[in-house]
Amino acid sequence: MDGGKLLRWGICGVGKISHDFCASLGTFPPEEHKVVAVAGRSAERAKEFAARFSITKSYGCYEQLAQDNDVDIVYVGTIHPTHFDCCMKMFEYNKHVLCEKPLTMNATDTKKLIETARSKRLFLMEGLWTRFFPAVIKLKELIADGTVGDVKLVQAAFGMQPPERIDRLYNPQLGAGATLDIGIYPIAMASLVFGGGRPESIKATGYLTDTGVDELASVTIKYPGNRVAHLCFSFNLKLVNTAQVCGSDGRLTLSEPFWSPTQLQTPSEILDFPLPKPDLDMIFSNGRGMVYEAEAVRQCLIEGKTESDAMTLDETLVIAEIMDTVMNQLGVK
């Protein structure tokens, strides 16, 4: 940052998720967040993206973005398999990074990124935006207050049924598979509720597509203290898409879609958390909620932090290890 409170963003990737991130930043005062540069694999597409969001500079090369001295932090919104290389390139030029989930394709690469960021004292966070939604923050508060007693069970599902086949979801070269693409959300929810520690056991079952990626998984995770998570995810079945936290004195339920919730049901009431309204249309459901993680990052940097207390790098690694185990048990190569 430039010594004040303005956070100057660079955008790595010009796809749909980057669109929603930039659109959400537009809801902030210009003295708090500003996108100053964008880079894509195509200079033409980067230029078009820049024009859409009135961004001054565009590049057809990620390294040029990394070299830009006007950029404080880079949002990495490229496809999963490129996350590791993009983040390492940004670190090479001492840029802070907010990277879309999953941080990398496996726990080994995730550990390398974390070690690099820490050695260079750079900020790094995996973009699990769910953590920063007001409904989820309230959920954490109610659990801590003992509203539902001793929490023993988390149930969460994420399943979608596209009207037609989406090739990216079947192509292993593009980071396909239910676990990496959407399974991370139920897994991260269980981790959130149960404190981010390593589980005692993981049992996964499901099936693969003819391209060798996981299409559906049902996962049971046991945590210390006889606490259990039942999770299900699929990119080809419509599921209930809620998350329930069950305790000895009641239940908390995050509404659909639980990964970007606007409603929380407690034993006594239903709480609503309306989203801010951006000037531009969003592509993804509740994409406006990306404002919460962006502002959380800004506050971390103002305070001189190199990671978020709400989404620590240690927990990011634990989640990556769980995903590795799930995919291994499913037979993903």
ChimeraX attribute file (.defattr): number of C-alpha atoms within 10 A of each C-alpha:
attribute: neighborCount
match mode: 1-to-1
recipient: residues
	/A:1	15
	/A:2	10
	/A:3	7
	/A:4	9
	/A:5	14
	/A:6	17
	/A:7	26
	/A:8	20
	/A:9	25
	/A:10	27
	/A:11	29
	/A:12	29
	/A:13	26
	/A:14	22
	/A:15	15
	/A:16	13
	/A:17	20
	/A:18	21
	/A:19	22
	/A:20	24
	/A:21	21
	/A:22	25
	/A:23	23
	/A:24	24
	/A:25	23
	/A:26	20
	/A:27	16
	/A:28	15
	/A:29	10
	/A:30	12
	/A:31	11
	/A:32	14
	/A:33	19
	/A:34	19
	/A:35	25
	/A:36	20
	/A:37	25
	/A:38	31
	/A:39	27
	/A:40	22
	/A:41	15
	/A:42	14
	/A:43	15
	/A:44	13
	/A:45	18
	/A:46	26
	/A:47	20
	/A:48	15
	/A:49	22
	/A:50	22
	/A:51	13
	/A:52	13
	/A:53	15
	/A:54	12
	/A:55	20
	/A:56	12
	/A:57	17
	/A:58	24
	/A:59	21
	/A:60	18
	/A:61	17
	/A:62	18
	/A:63	16
	/A:64	14
	/A:65	26
	/A:66	28
	/A:67	15
	/A:68	15
	/A:69	10
	/A:70	15
	/A:71	23
	/A:72	21
	/A:73	26
	/A:74	26
	/A:75	25
	/A:76	29
	/A:77	24
	/A:78	21
	/A:79	19
	/A:80	21
	/A:81	18
	/A:82	16
	/A:83	24
	/A:84	19
	/A:85	13
	/A:86	22
	/A:87	26
	/A:88	18
	/A:89	17
	/A:90	23
	/A:91	22
	/A:92	15
	/A:93	14
	/A:94	19
	/A:95	26
	/A:96	26
	/A:97	27
	/A:98	24
	/A:99	24
	/A:100	21
	/A:101	23
	/A:102	27
	/A:103	29
	/A:104	26
	/A:105	19
	/A:106	20
	/A:107	20
	/A:108	13
	/A:109	17
	/A:110	23
	/A:111	19
	/A:112	14
	/A:113	22
	/A:114	20
	/A:115	13
	/A:116	17
	/A:117	25
	/A:118	15
	/A:119	9
	/A:120	14
	/A:121	15
	/A:122	20
	/A:123	23
	/A:124	29
	/A:125	25
	/A:126	21
	/A:127	23
	/A:128	24
	/A:129	21
	/A:130	22
	/A:131	21
	/A:132	21
	/A:133	21
	/A:134	21
	/A:135	24
	/A:136	22
	/A:137	13
	/A:138	14
	/A:139	21
	/A:140	14
	/A:141	12
	/A:142	15
	/A:143	19
	/A:144	14
	/A:145	10
	/A:146	14
	/A:147	20
	/A:148	19
	/A:149	16
	/A:150	15
	/A:151	23
	/A:152	18
	/A:153	23
	/A:154	27
	/A:155	20
	/A:156	27
	/A:157	26
	/A:158	26
	/A:159	20
	/A:160	15
	/A:161	12
	/A:162	11
	/A:163	7
	/A:164	7
	/A:165	10
	/A:166	11
	/A:167	9
	/A:168	13
	/A:169	20
	/A:170	22
	/A:171	15
	/A:172	16
	/A:173	10
	/A:174	14
	/A:175	20
	/A:176	23
	/A:177	26
	/A:178	25
	/A:179	27
	/A:180	22
	/A:181	17
	/A:182	21
	/A:183	27
	/A:184	22
	/A:185	26
	/A:186	27
	/A:187	26
	/A:188	23
	/A:189	25
	/A:190	27
	/A:191	23
	/A:192	17
	/A:193	18
	/A:194	21
	/A:195	10
	/A:196	20
	/A:197	14
	/A:198	18
	/A:199	16
	/A:200	13
	/A:201	13
	/A:202	17
	/A:203	14
	/A:204	17
	/A:205	15
	/A:206	18
	/A:207	16
	/A:208	17
	/A:209	14
	/A:210	9
	/A:211	12
	/A:212	16
	/A:213	23
	/A:214	28
	/A:215	22
	/A:216	23
	/A:217	22
	/A:218	18
	/A:219	20
	/A:220	20
	/A:221	22
	/A:222	19
	/A:223	22
	/A:224	12
	/A:225	10
	/A:226	10
	/A:227	17
	/A:228	22
	/A:229	25
	/A:230	19
	/A:231	23
	/A:232	27
	/A:233	30
	/A:234	25
	/A:235	25
	/A:236	18
	/A:237	14
	/A:238	14
	/A:239	17
	/A:240	16
	/A:241	20
	/A:242	18
	/A:243	25
	/A:244	22
	/A:245	23
	/A:246	19
	/A:247	18
	/A:248	13
	/A:249	12
	/A:250	16
	/A:251	20
	/A:252	22
	/A:253	22
	/A:254	25
	/A:255	21
	/A:256	18
	/A:257	18
	/A:258	25
	/A:259	28
	/A:260	26
	/A:261	25
	/A:262	21
	/A:263	20
	/A:264	23
	/A:265	17
	/A:266	18
	/A:267	12
	/A:268	10
	/A:269	8
	/A:270	13
	/A:271	14
	/A:272	14
	/A:273	13
	/A:274	13
	/A:275	18
	/A:276	15
	/A:277	14
	/A:278	19
	/A:279	11
	/A:280	16
	/A:281	13
	/A:282	19
	/A:283	14
	/A:284	11
	/A:285	12
	/A:286	17
	/A:287	20
	/A:288	25
	/A:289	25
	/A:290	25
	/A:291	24
	/A:292	19
	/A:293	22
	/A:294	22
	/A:295	17
	/A:296	17
	/A:297	24
	/A:298	20
	/A:299	15
	/A:300	15
	/A:301	21
	/A:302	15
	/A:303	9
	/A:304	11
	/A:305	16
	/A:306	21
	/A:307	22
	/A:308	18
	/A:309	10
	/A:310	15
	/A:311	21
	/A:312	15
	/A:313	23
	/A:314	14
	/A:315	18
	/A:316	24
	/A:317	21
	/A:318	20
	/A:319	24
	/A:320	26
	/A:321	17
	/A:322	24
	/A:323	22
	/A:324	19
	/A:325	18
	/A:326	24
	/A:327	21
	/A:328	12
	/A:329	14
	/A:330	22
	/A:331	15
	/A:332	16
	/A:333	9
